[in-house]
Amino acid sequence: MKPLLLLLAYLLTACGHIEYQPLATIDHVDHSRGYRLQHVFHDQQDDDLFLVLLFSGGGTRAAAFGYGVLEVLAATPITGHGKTASLLEKTDLVHGVSGGSILATYLGLHGKNTVPRFEREFLQQNLQSTVLRQLLSLANLPRLTSAQYGRGDLLAEELDRLLYHGATFADLAERRQGPFAVISATDMSLGQRVEFTQEHFDALCLDLNRLPVARAVAASSAVPLIFAPITLNNHGGHCHYQPPPRARDDSETLTRYIAPYQDSAARPYIHLLDGGLTDNLGLRSLLDFADIHGDDNLQRQITGGNIRDVVVISVNAQNHLDSTIDQSPKIPGLRDVVNAIIHVPINENTQQSIRNFQRFTEQWNQSRSGEHPVALHYINLDLNDLPDGALKKRVLNIDTTFYLPEADIRDLRQSAKILLEQNETWRNLPGRNGNWRAIAP
């Protein structure tokens, strides 16, 4: 007993030595360097098609559902200028939140090799039990009892060990094999979205290239009460940052989204939670980008090259668990209350974002002009839109975890194929002037 007590005392005395390691800062903004979204539009001007994928949150359920979409894209050939490739290979931009951020960043790093590697390296693994074992491990007691290390940090370590193997945003900037991947988290104090692109990190005067991808994914996946927030230092106000011109002319944007990060003396740190709390599907990110930079300016960037069609596919893994609370006068339990607090606003915000993007799509297509107008095609894949039946009931009752049995993963992959096949926009993706052709499975 005495040796155990001595060991425990030693571990507890080590707690004060665990300190947050700040991210490297920058002293000036270099628009030619770093992991910047603006480079995507310049790099893809020779293509006829600009393809965007959006993966929602939802743990492994979201990752498996999104992976099913990638399988269809990998099996869908397109031709253009005498060349043949798959739609997966031609994907330009992917946005992921929470569980969807795992798939999005993996796709960015590995490209077409994501199918079938992701199934083996993530979907068939039990990340949940691995994290739980580490949480209960006596060896991790000093870190987990430290004020500057939490369950979110441990999740980042396990994600890095399992999937990312030390990859940083410099790897995504310089050596990625797939589309540009954007993931987001939520600023706990301000309740606003933080995106892991250098454009956003310019405001913090931080070098995103130095940040491990796993840490960003852990921040995006830090579900409140389950994982602790991920800490990020703030050096804003020390690198001569200037907001985009349109943002400088908008006092609300300056006050709400930019100014809070410029006083790093008042806010030397920010704490990040699950990205789904502010934008569970990534649609608000696209809309805000168009708003800040101007949708007319965005159209000019896209129409400046050979792009004729922009296709946006949102993959919404929102579930709807069967509940019996309304069949009884009993007060709902803590789990039901917490689920409602977290998921009701997320689901409502997601539906509003979908409606807003549908209107944006209509306005875009109505305002097309120029010698080579660009068409915007929006495809929304939602588990709730599956045909009524046993499959729909099963997948809507899959919980949000970091492990799913093989049968659930198979159902989610099959659901992706069914939803694409029944989607009219997907079936009717046109061959534009013979430049490219999508063949539905």
C-alpha positions as CSV (number, residue, x, y, z in Angstrom):
1,M,0.0,0.0,0.0
2,K,2.8,2.4,0.9
3,P,4.5,2.1,-2.5
4,L,1.2,2.9,-4.2
5,L,0.7,6.0,-2.0
6,L,4.3,7.2,-2.7
7,L,3.7,6.7,-6.5
8,L,0.4,8.7,-6.3
9,A,2.1,11.5,-4.3
10,Y,4.9,11.6,-7.0
11,L,2.4,11.8,-9.8
12,L,0.4,14.5,-8.2
13,T,3.5,16.6,-7.5
14,A,4.3,16.4,-11.2
15,C,1.0,18.2,-12.1
16,G,2.5,21.7,-12.0
17,H,5.1,20.8,-14.6
18,I,2.5,20.3,-17.4
19,E,2.3,23.6,-19.3
20,Y,0.6,24.7,-22.5
21,Q,3.1,25.0,-25.4
22,P,2.1,28.1,-27.4
23,L,2.0,28.1,-31.2
24,A,4.7,30.1,-33.0
25,T,3.8,33.7,-33.7
26,I,4.3,35.9,-36.8
27,D,5.5,39.6,-36.8
28,H,4.0,40.4,-40.3
29,V,1.4,39.0,-42.7
30,D,2.8,37.3,-45.8
31,H,-0.1,36.6,-48.2
32,S,2.1,34.5,-50.4
33,R,2.9,32.0,-47.6
34,G,0.9,29.6,-45.5
35,Y,-2.2,27.5,-45.7
36,R,-4.5,30.0,-47.5
37,L,-8.0,29.3,-49.0
38,Q,-7.4,32.1,-51.6
39,H,-4.8,29.9,-53.3
40,V,-7.5,27.3,-54.1
41,F,-9.3,29.6,-56.6
42,H,-6.0,30.5,-58.3
43,D,-4.8,26.9,-58.5
44,Q,-7.9,25.5,-60.1
45,Q,-8.5,27.9,-63.0
46,D,-7.7,25.4,-65.7
47,D,-10.5,23.0,-64.7
48,D,-14.1,23.1,-65.9
49,L,-15.5,21.8,-62.6
50,F,-15.1,23.2,-59.1
51,L,-16.3,20.5,-56.6
52,V,-16.9,21.3,-52.9
53,L,-17.7,18.7,-50.2
54,L,-19.1,19.6,-46.8
55,F,-19.0,17.0,-44.0
56,S,-21.1,17.6,-40.9
57,G,-20.4,16.6,-37.3
58,G,-21.6,13.4,-35.8
59,G,-18.5,11.4,-34.7
60,T,-17.8,8.1,-36.5
61,R,-21.4,8.2,-37.9
62,A,-20.5,11.4,-39.9
63,A,-17.2,9.9,-41.0
64,A,-18.8,6.7,-42.2
65,F,-21.6,8.5,-44.0
66,G,-19.1,10.9,-45.7
67,Y,-16.9,8.0,-46.6
68,G,-19.8,6.4,-48.4
69,V,-20.1,9.6,-50.5
70,L,-16.4,9.4,-51.3
71,E,-16.8,5.8,-52.5
72,V,-19.4,6.9,-55.0
73,L,-17.2,9.8,-56.2
74,A,-14.3,7.4,-56.6
75,A,-16.5,5.2,-58.8
76,T,-17.8,8.1,-60.9
77,P,-15.6,8.9,-63.9
78,I,-15.6,12.3,-65.6
79,T,-14.0,13.3,-68.9
80,G,-12.6,16.6,-69.8
81,H,-10.2,17.7,-72.5
82,G,-9.6,14.1,-73.5
83,K,-8.7,13.0,-70.0
84,T,-10.6,10.7,-67.6
85,A,-10.5,10.9,-63.8
86,S,-12.8,10.2,-60.9
87,L,-14.9,12.9,-59.2
88,L,-13.0,12.1,-56.1
89,E,-9.7,13.1,-57.8
90,K,-11.3,16.3,-59.0
91,T,-12.6,17.5,-55.6
92,D,-11.2,21.0,-55.0
93,L,-12.4,21.9,-51.5
94,V,-13.6,20.0,-48.5
95,H,-15.0,21.4,-45.3
96,G,-15.4,19.3,-42.2
97,V,-16.7,19.8,-38.7
98,S,-16.2,17.6,-35.6
99,G,-16.4,14.0,-36.8
100,G,-16.5,15.3,-40.4
101,S,-13.2,17.1,-39.8
102,I,-11.4,13.7,-39.4
103,L,-12.5,12.6,-42.9
104,A,-11.9,16.1,-44.4
105,T,-8.3,16.4,-43.2
106,Y,-7.5,12.8,-44.1
107,L,-8.9,13.4,-47.6
108,G,-6.8,16.5,-47.9
109,L,-3.6,14.7,-46.9
110,H,-4.2,11.5,-48.9
111,G,-6.5,12.3,-51.8
112,K,-7.8,9.4,-53.8
113,N,-6.0,7.0,-51.6
114,T,-8.6,7.8,-48.9
115,V,-10.6,5.1,-50.5
116,P,-10.0,2.4,-49.2
117,R,-7.4,3.4,-46.6
118,F,-9.7,5.5,-44.4
119,E,-11.9,2.5,-43.8
120,R,-9.0,0.4,-42.5
121,E,-7.2,3.2,-40.6
122,F,-10.2,4.8,-38.9
123,L,-13.6,3.2,-39.4
124,Q,-12.4,-0.2,-38.4
125,Q,-10.6,1.2,-35.3
126,N,-12.1,1.8,-31.9
127,L,-10.9,5.3,-31.0
128,Q,-13.5,5.6,-28.3
129,S,-12.1,2.7,-26.2
130,T,-8.5,3.8,-26.8
131,V,-9.3,7.3,-25.5
132,L,-11.1,5.8,-22.5
133,R,-8.2,3.6,-21.6
134,Q,-5.9,6.6,-21.7
135,L,-8.2,8.6,-19.5
136,L,-8.2,5.8,-16.9
137,S,-4.5,5.2,-17.1
138,L,-2.6,6.0,-14.0
139,A,0.3,7.1,-16.2
140,N,-1.8,10.0,-17.5
141,L,-2.9,11.2,-14.0
142,P,-0.3,14.0,-13.8
143,R,-1.3,15.5,-17.1
144,L,-5.1,15.1,-16.7
145,T,-5.0,16.7,-13.2
146,S,-3.0,19.7,-14.6
147,A,-4.8,23.0,-15.2
148,Q,-3.3,23.2,-18.7
149,Y,-4.0,19.8,-20.0
150,G,-7.3,18.1,-20.5
151,R,-9.3,15.4,-22.3
152,G,-9.2,17.4,-25.5
153,D,-5.4,17.3,-25.5
154,L,-5.5,13.6,-25.0
155,L,-7.9,13.2,-27.9
156,A,-5.4,15.1,-30.1
157,E,-2.6,12.8,-29.1
158,E,-4.6,9.7,-29.9
159,L,-5.8,11.1,-33.3
160,D,-2.2,11.9,-34.1
161,R,-1.0,8.4,-33.2
162,L,-3.9,6.7,-35.1
163,L,-4.2,8.9,-38.3
164,Y,-1.9,11.9,-38.7
165,H,1.5,10.8,-37.5
166,G,2.9,14.2,-36.8
167,A,1.4,16.0,-39.8
168,T,1.0,19.7,-39.5
169,F,-0.7,22.4,-41.6
170,A,2.6,22.8,-43.4
171,D,2.1,19.3,-44.8
172,L,-1.4,20.3,-45.9
173,A,0.0,23.5,-47.5
174,E,2.9,21.9,-49.3
175,R,2.4,18.1,-49.6
176,R,-1.3,17.4,-49.6
177,Q,-2.5,14.9,-52.2
178,G,-6.2,15.9,-52.1
179,P,-8.4,18.9,-51.9
180,F,-7.9,22.0,-49.7
181,A,-9.4,21.0,-46.3
182,V,-11.1,23.6,-44.1
183,I,-12.1,22.7,-40.6
184,S,-13.6,24.9,-37.9
185,A,-14.0,25.1,-34.1
186,T,-16.0,27.4,-31.8
187,D,-14.5,30.2,-29.7
188,M,-15.8,29.3,-26.3
189,S,-16.0,32.9,-25.0
190,L,-17.4,34.6,-28.1
191,G,-19.5,31.8,-29.5
192,Q,-18.2,32.3,-33.0
193,R,-16.5,30.2,-35.7
194,V,-12.7,29.9,-35.9
195,E,-11.4,28.4,-39.1
196,F,-8.0,26.7,-39.4
197,T,-6.8,28.7,-42.4
198,Q,-4.0,31.2,-42.4
199,E,-6.4,33.9,-43.4
200,H,-8.1,33.5,-40.0
201,F,-4.8,32.9,-38.1
202,D,-3.4,36.2,-39.5
203,A,-5.8,38.0,-37.2
204,L,-4.3,36.0,-34.3
205,C,-0.7,36.7,-35.6
206,L,0.0,33.0,-35.4
207,D,1.8,30.6,-37.8
208,L,-0.8,27.9,-38.7
209,N,1.9,25.9,-40.5
210,R,3.3,24.9,-37.1
211,L,0.0,23.5,-35.7
212,P,-0.5,19.7,-35.7
213,V,-3.5,18.7,-37.8
214,A,-4.6,16.4,-35.0
215,R,-4.9,19.3,-32.5
216,A,-7.1,21.2,-34.9
217,V,-9.3,18.2,-35.4
218,A,-9.5,17.7,-31.6
219,A,-10.6,21.3,-31.2
220,S,-13.3,20.8,-33.9
221,S,-14.4,17.6,-32.1
222,A,-14.4,18.9,-28.5
223,V,-18.0,18.1,-27.6
224,P,-18.9,20.1,-24.4
225,L,-18.8,18.1,-21.2
226,I,-17.2,15.1,-23.0
227,F,-13.9,16.6,-24.1
228,A,-12.2,19.7,-22.6
229,P,-11.7,22.7,-24.8
230,I,-8.4,23.0,-26.7
231,T,-6.3,26.1,-25.8
232,L,-4.7,28.3,-28.4
233,N,-2.5,31.4,-27.7
234,N,-3.4,34.7,-29.2
235,H,-0.8,37.3,-30.5
236,G,-3.3,39.5,-32.3
237,G,-2.3,43.1,-32.8
238,H,1.4,42.5,-33.3
239,C,1.7,41.6,-37.0
240,H,0.2,44.7,-38.8
241,Y,-2.9,42.6,-39.8
242,Q,-5.4,44.3,-42.1
243,P,-8.9,42.8,-42.6
244,P,-10.3,42.3,-46.1
245,P,-11.5,45.6,-47.6
246,R,-15.2,44.6,-47.4
247,A,-14.8,43.7,-43.8
248,R,-13.1,47.0,-43.0
249,D,-16.1,48.8,-44.3
250,D,-18.5,46.8,-42.1
251,S,-18.4,48.0,-38.5
252,E,-20.4,45.0,-37.2
253,T,-17.9,42.6,-38.8
254,L,-15.0,44.5,-37.4
255,T,-16.5,44.8,-33.9
256,R,-17.8,41.2,-33.6
257,Y,-15.4,39.0,-35.5
258,I,-12.0,40.8,-35.7
259,A,-11.5,43.4,-32.9
260,P,-11.7,40.8,-30.1
261,Y,-8.6,39.1,-31.3
262,Q,-6.6,42.3,-31.8
263,D,-6.2,43.0,-28.1
264,S,-4.0,40.0,-27.2
265,A,-3.1,41.7,-23.9
266,A,-6.8,41.3,-22.8
267,R,-7.2,37.9,-24.5
268,P,-3.8,36.1,-24.6
269,Y,-5.5,32.8,-25.0
270,I,-8.7,31.5,-26.6
271,H,-10.4,28.2,-25.9
272,L,-12.0,26.1,-28.6
273,L,-15.0,23.8,-28.6
274,D,-16.8,21.6,-31.1
275,G,-17.2,23.4,-34.4
276,G,-20.7,22.1,-34.8
277,L,-21.9,24.6,-32.2
278,T,-21.6,27.4,-34.7
279,D,-21.6,25.8,-38.1
280,N,-22.3,22.0,-38.2
281,L,-22.3,21.7,-42.0
282,G,-19.9,24.3,-43.3
283,L,-22.5,26.2,-45.3
284,R,-22.2,29.3,-43.1
285,S,-18.5,29.3,-43.8
286,L,-19.2,29.5,-47.6
287,L,-21.8,32.1,-47.1
288,D,-19.6,34.2,-44.8
289,F,-16.7,34.0,-47.3
290,A,-19.0,35.3,-50.1
291,D,-20.3,38.0,-47.7
292,I,-16.9,39.2,-46.6
293,H,-15.3,39.1,-50.0
294,G,-18.5,39.9,-51.9
295,D,-20.3,37.3,-53.9
296,D,-19.7,39.4,-57.1
297,N,-16.0,39.3,-56.4
298,L,-16.2,35.5,-55.7
299,Q,-17.9,35.1,-59.1
300,R,-15.2,37.1,-60.8
301,Q,-12.5,34.9,-59.2
302,I,-14.2,31.7,-60.4
303,T,-15.2,33.0,-63.8
304,G,-11.7,34.2,-64.4
305,G,-10.6,30.8,-65.6
306,N,-12.2,27.8,-67.4
307,I,-14.6,26.8,-64.6
308,R,-18.1,26.4,-65.9
309,D,-19.8,24.5,-63.0
310,V,-19.5,24.7,-59.2
311,V,-20.9,21.6,-57.4
312,V,-21.5,21.8,-53.7
313,I,-22.4,18.5,-51.9
314,S,-23.3,18.8,-48.2
315,V,-23.3,15.6,-46.3
316,N,-25.5,16.0,-43.2
317,A,-25.2,13.1,-40.7
318,Q,-27.7,14.5,-38.3
319,N,-29.5,11.7,-36.4
320,H,-32.9,11.4,-34.7
321,L,-32.8,9.0,-31.8
322,D,-36.0,7.4,-30.8
323,S,-37.2,8.9,-27.5
324,T,-39.9,7.9,-25.0
325,I,-39.7,11.0,-22.8
326,D,-43.0,12.4,-24.2
327,Q,-44.8,9.2,-23.4
328,S,-44.4,9.7,-19.6
329,P,-45.0,12.5,-17.1
330,K,-41.6,11.8,-15.5
331,I,-39.0,14.5,-15.7
332,P,-36.4,13.7,-18.4
333,G,-33.0,12.6,-17.2
334,L,-29.7,14.4,-17.4
335,R,-28.6,12.8,-20.6
336,D,-31.8,13.7,-22.4
337,V,-31.6,17.3,-21.2
338,V,-27.9,17.7,-22.2
339,N,-28.7,16.2,-25.6
340,A,-31.4,18.7,-26.1
341,I,-29.2,21.6,-25.0
342,I,-26.5,20.7,-27.5
343,H,-28.4,19.3,-30.4
344,V,-31.6,21.3,-30.7
345,P,-29.8,24.6,-31.5
346,I,-27.3,22.8,-33.8
347,N,-30.1,21.2,-35.8
348,E,-32.1,24.4,-36.0
349,N,-29.1,26.4,-37.1
350,T,-28.2,23.7,-39.7
351,Q,-31.6,23.8,-41.3
352,Q,-31.5,27.6,-41.4
353,S,-28.1,27.4,-43.1
354,I,-29.4,25.0,-45.7
355,R,-32.3,27.3,-46.5
356,N,-29.9,30.3,-46.8
357,F,-27.6,28.4,-49.1
358,Q,-30.5,27.3,-51.3
359,R,-31.5,30.9,-51.7
360,F,-27.8,31.8,-52.4
361,T,-27.7,29.2,-55.1
362,E,-30.9,30.6,-56.7
363,Q,-29.5,34.1,-56.6
364,W,-26.2,33.0,-58.0
365,N,-27.7,31.3,-61.0
366,Q,-30.1,34.2,-61.7
367,S,-27.3,36.7,-61.7
368,R,-24.9,34.7,-63.9
369,S,-23.4,36.8,-66.7
370,G,-20.4,37.2,-68.9
371,E,-19.1,35.2,-71.8
372,H,-18.8,32.0,-69.8
373,P,-21.4,32.1,-67.0
374,V,-20.8,29.6,-64.1
375,A,-23.6,27.4,-62.8
376,L,-23.9,26.6,-59.1
377,H,-25.3,23.1,-58.3
378,Y,-26.3,22.4,-54.7
379,I,-26.7,18.8,-53.5
380,N,-27.9,18.2,-49.9
381,L,-27.6,14.7,-48.6
382,D,-29.5,14.1,-45.3
383,L,-30.2,10.8,-43.5
384,N,-33.7,12.1,-42.8
385,D,-34.4,12.0,-46.6
386,L,-33.9,8.3,-46.9
387,P,-36.9,6.3,-48.1
388,D,-39.1,5.2,-45.1
389,G,-38.1,1.7,-44.0
390,A,-35.8,-0.3,-41.8
391,L,-32.6,1.2,-43.1
392,K,-33.7,4.8,-42.3
393,K,-34.9,3.8,-38.8
394,R,-31.5,2.1,-38.1
395,V,-29.2,4.9,-39.3
396,L,-31.2,7.7,-37.6
397,N,-30.8,5.8,-34.3
398,I,-27.0,5.5,-34.6
399,D,-25.5,7.5,-31.7
400,T,-22.7,9.9,-31.8
401,T,-19.6,8.0,-30.7
402,F,-16.0,7.3,-31.9
403,Y,-16.7,3.7,-32.6
404,L,-19.4,1.9,-34.6
405,P,-19.9,-1.8,-35.3
406,E,-19.4,-3.0,-38.9
407,A,-23.1,-3.3,-39.6
408,D,-23.7,0.4,-38.7
409,I,-20.9,1.5,-41.0
410,R,-22.2,-0.6,-43.8
411,D,-25.7,0.9,-43.4
412,L,-24.3,4.5,-43.5
413,R,-22.2,3.8,-46.6
414,Q,-25.2,2.3,-48.3
415,S,-27.3,5.3,-47.2
416,A,-24.9,7.6,-49.0
417,K,-25.3,5.7,-52.3
418,I,-29.1,5.6,-52.0
419,L,-29.3,9.4,-51.3
420,L,-27.1,10.3,-54.2
421,E,-29.0,8.0,-56.6
422,Q,-32.3,9.6,-55.6
423,N,-31.0,13.2,-55.8
424,E,-32.3,14.9,-58.9
425,T,-29.4,17.4,-59.1
426,W,-26.9,14.6,-58.9
427,R,-28.6,12.6,-61.6
428,N,-28.9,15.6,-63.9
429,L,-25.4,17.1,-63.6
430,P,-25.0,18.2,-67.1
431,G,-22.1,18.0,-69.6
432,R,-21.3,21.6,-70.1
433,N,-20.4,22.2,-73.8
434,G,-18.7,18.9,-73.8
435,N,-16.1,20.0,-71.3
436,W,-16.9,17.5,-68.6
437,R,-19.4,14.7,-67.9
438,A,-20.6,13.2,-64.7
439,I,-22.0,9.7,-64.9
440,A,-24.3,8.8,-62.0
441,P,-23.7,5.3,-60.5
